[in-house]
Amino acid sequence: MLYVAHGLRLTSSFPLPGMPPATQAGNGLPSLTLALRDPHELERLWSGAGGPPEWRGRQGDGRDLTIERGSVGDQLFTYGDRAHFRLDPGMRRLDCAPRDQGLDWQRVLIGKVIPSIAVMRGYEALHAAAVDSPGGVVAIMAPSGSGKSTLALELLRRGWPLFADDALTLSQAGGEVRAHPGTPHMNVAQSPPEGIDPCALGSTIGVIADELWLAAHVSAMQARPVRMLCLLARRADLALELQALPANPLLLAPYMLGLSSDPERRRSRFLLYANLIASATLARLSAGLEHSPGQLADLVEQALAREPELVAGGSR
């Protein structure tokens, strides 16, 4: 089965739930082959850790995901006691070894492991929810639990295609930055805000850790320019407003994924984000806790309609 996501051409020996098959082959994109392995077989393939884990993060279900580099350059992703994923040294094959059947390991594979591999393969990424607009991608960045996915859901309800739920993958060529669509998946609370019906927005694949794992009916399929970067802030004392910010790539630093100590990679990353910030509007979207997702979405739509004024320094 052939899929395209996060700028990668995926050839999988097993179906990925909620993923539409690629309508075109994704020629020119880096390729990654996914295959199922027996856990004992994968353990034999793994070269053994060459040092401490390079990254560790707690997932929404309470399990940890760790990434280790092996002694021969392979990478091991460990998802609690549920699954291991081994990326070969050439980063072209991912062996997947779940302990048993279930959707949880597939959600981690689709939502965390594949985006991480895209970064390892040379892409950059922002921790963001993103939707598409006629003029390009609108990315929403905020600390976890601040409502970026809820705002994205409201924009989906208004007919905006989903572009990415958690990781926005970026590349550049000739100084032009393009965003690559992720997958149609979203993690949605079982009791979403009033007015948002998850069943109207997508198909529920399953319930994992008290969340709906949803495949959106409408999702973007092509690489796109980035039109607006919204830094979302919500606190009880904040007024509802959207205000332009200086074109400073350091403001994106808290949301940059996959930071590296390699000097050449740091240089290329700086150039990409400098070009991104020069071509997209950077804005701060603030709201109090009493403001509804609809009110925030209204503000985003109004800002896009008057974008030249916003870039010039206007606010509302």
C-alpha positions in Angstrom: 0.0 0.0 0.0 1.2 3.4 -0.9 0.7 6.6 1.2 2.2 10.1 1.2 2.6 12.0 4.5 5.0 14.5 6.0 6.9 14.8 2.8 7.6 11.0 2.7 6.5 8.4 0.2 5.4 5.5 2.4 5.2 1.9 1.1 3.5 -0.3 3.8 3.0 -4.0 4.0 0.0 -3.4 6.2 -2.9 -0.9 6.0 -2.6 2.3 8.1 -6.0 3.0 9.7 -7.7 6.2 8.4 -5.1 6.9 5.8 -6.3 7.3 2.2 -4.1 5.6 -0.4 -2.0 8.0 -2.4 -3.7 9.2 -5.5 -0.3 9.8 -7.1 3.0 8.0 -6.4 4.8 10.9 -4.7 7.7 10.7 -7.1 10.7 12.7 -6.0 9.8 12.4 -2.3 12.1 10.4 0.1 10.8 6.9 0.5 10.2 4.9 3.6 9.1 1.2 3.7 7.0 0.0 6.6 7.0 -3.7 7.5 5.7 -5.8 10.4 8.2 -7.9 12.4 8.1 -10.3 15.2 9.3 -8.6 18.4 12.1 -11.3 18.9 13.2 -10.8 15.3 13.4 -7.0 15.7 15.4 -7.5 18.9 17.9 -9.5 16.9 18.1 -6.8 14.2 18.7 -4.0 16.7 22.4 -3.2 17.1 22.2 -2.2 20.7 22.2 1.3 22.3 25.3 3.4 21.6 24.5 5.7 24.6 21.6 7.1 26.6 18.3 7.8 24.8 18.3 10.8 22.5 14.8 11.7 23.4 12.0 10.7 25.8 8.4 12.0 25.9 5.3 11.1 27.8 2.3 10.3 25.5 -1.3 11.1 26.2 -2.0 7.6 27.4 0.7 7.8 30.1 3.3 5.6 28.3 6.7 6.9 27.3 8.1 7.1 23.8 11.9 6.9 23.6 14.3 7.2 20.7 17.8 5.5 20.9 20.6 5.5 18.4 22.2 2.1 17.9 25.9 1.3 17.6 25.7 1.0 13.8 23.5 4.1 13.2 20.0 2.4 13.4 17.3 4.0 15.5 15.0 2.3 18.0 11.7 3.9 19.0 10.2 2.2 22.1 6.6 2.9 23.0 6.2 1.7 26.6 5.7 -2.0 26.6 3.4 -1.9 23.6 5.7 -1.7 20.5 9.2 -1.2 19.2 10.1 0.4 15.8 13.5 0.0 14.3 14.7 2.4 11.6 17.6 1.0 9.6 20.9 3.0 9.3 20.0 4.2 5.8 16.6 5.5 7.2 14.7 3.8 4.4 13.0 0.9 6.2 11.0 1.0 9.4 10.4 -2.4 11.1 7.3 -2.3 13.4 7.0 -4.9 16.2 3.8 -4.5 18.3 3.4 -6.8 21.3 -0.3 -7.4 20.4 -3.1 -6.1 18.3 -4.5 -2.7 19.0 -4.8 0.9 17.7 -2.6 2.5 20.3 0.7 1.5 18.7 -0.6 2.5 15.3 -1.6 5.9 16.6 2.0 6.4 17.9 3.4 5.2 14.6 1.3 7.6 12.5 1.3 10.6 14.9 4.8 10.5 16.4 7.2 8.0 14.7 6.7 8.9 11.1 6.9 12.7 11.7 10.1 12.1 13.7 11.6 10.2 10.8 10.7 13.0 8.4 12.8 15.4 10.6 15.7 12.8 10.7 15.5 12.7 6.9 16.2 16.5 6.6 12.8 18.2 7.0 12.1 20.7 9.7 8.9 20.7 11.8 6.8 22.8 14.1 4.6 21.6 16.9 1.4 23.0 15.5 -2.1 22.3 14.4 -2.7 23.5 10.9 -5.5 24.0 8.4 -5.4 25.1 4.7 -6.8 28.3 3.3 -7.0 29.6 -0.3 -3.8 31.6 0.3 -1.8 28.9 2.1 -1.5 27.1 5.4 -2.5 28.6 8.7 -0.5 27.1 11.6 -1.6 27.4 15.3 1.0 27.0 18.0 0.4 26.9 21.7 1.5 25.0 24.8 -0.3 21.6 25.2 -3.8 22.0 26.5 -4.2 25.6 25.3 -6.8 24.8 22.6 -4.9 24.7 19.3 -6.6 21.5 18.2 -10.0 22.8 19.3 -9.5 25.9 17.2 -8.5 23.7 14.3 -11.7 21.7 14.8 -13.8 24.8 14.6 -12.1 25.9 11.4 -12.7 22.4 10.0 -16.3 22.8 10.9 -16.3 25.9 8.7 -14.9 23.9 5.8 -11.2 24.5 6.0 -9.2 21.4 5.1 -7.1 19.8 7.9 -3.4 20.1 7.1 -1.7 18.7 10.2 -2.9 18.0 13.8 0.4 18.0 15.7 3.5 18.3 13.5 3.8 20.7 10.6 6.5 19.4 8.3 8.5 22.0 6.3 11.1 22.1 3.5 12.6 24.8 1.3 14.0 25.0 -2.2 15.4 28.2 -3.7 14.5 30.1 -0.6 10.8 29.1 -0.9 9.4 27.3 2.2 6.7 24.7 1.6 4.6 22.8 4.2 3.9 19.1 3.6 0.5 17.7 4.7 0.5 15.3 7.6 -2.2 12.7 7.9 -6.0 13.2 8.4 -5.8 12.1 12.0 -6.9 14.1 15.0 -7.1 13.3 18.7 -10.4 14.8 20.0 -11.9 14.8 23.5 -15.0 12.6 23.8 -16.8 15.7 25.1 -15.8 18.5 22.6 -16.8 22.1 23.0 -20.5 23.0 22.3 -21.2 23.3 18.6 -18.4 20.9 17.4 -19.7 17.5 16.4 -16.7 15.2 15.7 -18.9 12.7 13.8 -19.7 15.5 11.3 -16.0 16.2 10.8 -14.6 12.7 10.4 -14.8 9.0 11.0 -13.9 7.7 14.5 -11.2 5.0 14.2 -11.3 4.2 17.9 -11.2 5.5 21.5 -7.7 5.6 23.0 -7.0 6.9 26.5 -10.4 8.6 26.7 -9.9 10.4 23.4 -11.5 9.9 20.0 -9.0 9.0 17.3 -10.5 10.7 14.3 -9.8 10.6 10.6 -11.0 13.9 9.1 -13.3 13.8 6.1 -11.5 16.8 4.6 -7.7 17.0 4.5 -5.2 18.7 2.3 -3.1 16.5 -0.1 -0.5 18.8 -1.7 2.5 20.8 -0.4 1.5 24.4 0.2 3.0 27.7 1.2 2.5 28.9 4.7 0.3 32.0 5.0 0.0 32.7 8.7 1.6 31.5 12.0 -0.6 32.1 15.0 0.9 32.0 18.5 -2.1 31.2 20.7 -2.2 32.3 24.3 -5.2 31.7 26.6 -5.5 33.0 30.2 -8.3 34.3 32.4 -6.9 37.9 32.2 -6.5 38.1 28.4 -8.6 40.1 26.0 -9.7 38.6 22.6 -7.4 40.0 20.0 -5.1 39.1 17.1 -2.0 41.2 16.8 0.9 41.2 14.3 4.4 40.3 15.7 7.9 41.3 14.5 9.3 38.9 11.9 11.6 37.2 14.4 12.2 33.5 13.9 13.3 33.1 17.6 9.6 33.5 18.5 9.0 30.1 16.9 11.8 28.4 18.9 9.6 26.9 21.6 7.7 25.0 18.9 10.6 23.8 16.7 10.9 20.0 16.7 14.1 17.9 16.3 16.8 20.3 17.3 20.3 19.1 16.3 23.8 19.8 17.5 25.2 19.5 13.9 26.5 22.9 12.8 25.4 22.5 9.2 21.9 21.4 10.2 21.6 24.4 12.6 22.6 26.7 9.7 20.0 25.2 7.3 17.4 25.3 10.0 18.0 29.0 10.7 17.8 29.8 7.0 14.5 27.9 6.6 12.9 29.7 9.5 14.2 33.1 8.4 12.7 32.5 5.0 9.5 31.3 6.5 9.1 34.3 8.8 9.8 36.6 5.9 7.0 35.1 3.7 4.3 34.4 6.3 2.5 36.6 8.7 3.4 36.0 12.4 0.6 36.9 14.8 -0.3 36.5 18.5 -3.8 35.3 19.0 -4.9 35.9 22.6 -8.1 35.0 24.4 -9.6 34.7 27.8 -10.9 31.4 29.1 -14.5 32.6 28.5 -14.0 33.0 24.8 -15.4 30.3 22.6 -13.6 28.5 19.7 -16.0 30.2 17.3 -14.9 33.7 18.5 -11.3 32.8 18.0 -12.1 31.4 14.5 -13.9 34.6 13.6 -10.8 36.5 14.5 -8.6 34.3 12.4 -10.9 34.6 9.4 -11.1 38.4 9.8 -7.4 38.7 10.0 -6.8 36.7 6.8 -9.3 39.0 5.0 -7.3 42.0 6.0 -3.8 40.5 6.0 -2.0 43.4 4.2 -3.2 45.7 7.0 -2.2 43.2 9.7 1.3 42.9 8.2 1.7 46.6 8.3 1.1 46.5 12.0 -2.7 46.7 12.5 -4.4 44.7 15.2 -7.9 44.0 16.5 
